[in-house]
Amino acid sequence: MAQETLGDDILFAPIRDLAERLRTRKLSPIALTEAYLDRLQKIGPRLNAVVTLMRESALREARTADEQIRQGKYRGLLHGIPYGAKDLLATTGVPTTWGAEPFRKQVFNYDATVIRKLRDAGAILLGKLAMVELAGSFGYNNADASFSGPCKTPWNLEFWSGGSSSGSGASVAAGLCAFAIGSETSGSIITPAAYCGVSGLRPTYGRVSRYGAMALSWTLDKLGPMCRSADCCGIVLSVLAGRDGKDLSTVGKPYAWPEGKRDPKMKFRLGVIRDSTTGIQPAVRDNFRESVKVLSRFCDITEDVPFPELAFGPVVSAVVNAEGANAFRELIESGRINDLRSTQMKTNAVAASMAMAVDYLQAMRVRTQMKKTMEELYAKYDALIAPARTTVAYPLDRNFNTAYPNLRGGPPIIPAGNAVGQPALSIPNGFGPNNLPTGIQFTGKIWSEARLLSIAHAYQQASDWHRRRPKL
């Protein structure tokens, strides 16, 4: 059967289109993998997006996928689809650096559960993608907080791709892989998704196993897909979701994509979070308001929904400091923490190691009340919406706190959702200063990923921001 010639149209194609070409053998997994590997090798270093290119094993997996598909042993939509993984996921025999100089040569002899699940589904791992050191852990104030250097958004190489899943966001946006896996403790999927103009899904806490992933905060960490579209995120989550005996926080809650039958005459119920467009960049605000107009075609929208005024940010900080200091105790006490790039992270790590147990316990108690309050709010809506970030990406040569002065931002939506374990989805919705993408964020009650994806998918069918490509 004749094979397609590979060009950018193929490399930027959504998973569902690639899968159909692979299934019908119009496209070879080998050719597709080679094309992505070449692009990763050529463009990846320009973006500081790649840590380890796994050419040999990727081509071996591609040959296996090609033979299986040829024999009629098709495994599903991810069979033969090449992807990249944030470099905090254990991968047998390959360095897993956590983005940090002290762990640059760290190698595990086992695979993270998400790596195993994707391999079982026939997906092809191209390599390990750059990240902010220790997933941002104790805080950082500039883009250069990684031994691999500042990762750049492919839309403008003078600006940051966002953290801590920096390489995952940049690689998907630049067409270096069909999708990537990122992680979020408080903003590390939503931020690079917005800054790179891709679709990023933070699942409900407990939806996806974290076995084999670097632990920063056991009660906050989550793994999720970063893709071209909401539909692609739904496909990948179908493989990742589920109970895992190696991660006791996981729950075998039902999940299906596409979402089950729903009366097409019923509109989605959306709420616009109060003050979410106050004190933000004008372009971000304007793009969000235009998105609301598009959503109003198939959604009932309630404006000015008050957001709980609770100490979400301080609670998340207290939990990350206590759990992170425990996770990296040996690194801190040995003094190897001083090998990190971020001065702020080194200083804060020592302070975090002296956090009082009473503060941590109080934060955990407060989280219980926060969950109750958020459940009551979100029970009224299919989703609450707001700009994904209050600004476009930060310039590489400026500290974050001085990059966009006089912008105070809105409610603490990202720390709130992470504190209570709710899902969130950021998708692109336009461009702002310096040709940089902006995003809209959908947040929902726990286990509502399919509903969030359905709303976002409907929006993407009515818009084309997710189909835009950077010029590289």
Sequence and secondary structure as in RCSB ss.txt:
>XXXX:A:sequence
MAQETLGDDILFAPIRDLAERLRTRKLSPIALTEAYLDRLQKIGPRLNAVVTLMRESALREARTADEQIRQGKYR
GLLHGIPYGAKDLLATTGVPTTWGAEPFRKQVFNYDATVIRKLRDAGAILLGKLAMVELAGSFGYNNADASFSGP
CKTPWNLEFWSGGSSSGSGASVAAGLCAFAIGSETSGSIITPAAYCGVSGLRPTYGRVSRYGAMALSWTLDKLGP
MCRSADCCGIVLSVLAGRDGKDLSTVGKPYAWPEGKRDPKMKFRLGVIRDSTTGIQPAVRDNFRESVKVLSRFCD
ITEDVPFPELAFGPVVSAVVNAEGANAFRELIESGRINDLRSTQMKTNAVAASMAMAVDYLQAMRVRTQMKKTME
ELYAKYDALIAPARTTVAYPLDRNFNTAYPNLRGGPPIIPAGNAVGQPALSIPNGFGPNNLPTGIQFTGKIWSEA
RLLSIAHAYQQASDWHRRRPKL
>XXXX:A:secstr
       HHHHT  HHHHHHHHHTTSS HHHHHHHHHHHHHHHHHHHT EEEE HHHHHHHHHHHHHHHHTT   
 TTTT EEEEETTB  TTSB  TT GGGTT B SS  HHHHHHHHTT EEEEEE   GGGGTT  SSTT STT  
 B TT TTBB  SSSHHHHHHHHTTSSSEEEEEESSSTTHHHHHHHT EEEE  TTSB  TTB  S TTT EEEE
EESSHHHHHHHHHHHBS BTTBTT       SS     TTS EEEEEETTTTTTS HHHHHHHHHHHHHHTTTEE
EEEEE      HHHHHHHHHHHHHHHHTHHHHHHTGGGGSS HHHHHHHHHHTT  HHHHHHHHHHHHHHHHHHH
HHHTT SEEEEESSSSS  BTTS HHHHSTT      HHHHHHHHT  EEEEEEEE GGG EEEEEEE STT HH
HHHHHHHHHHHS  GGG     
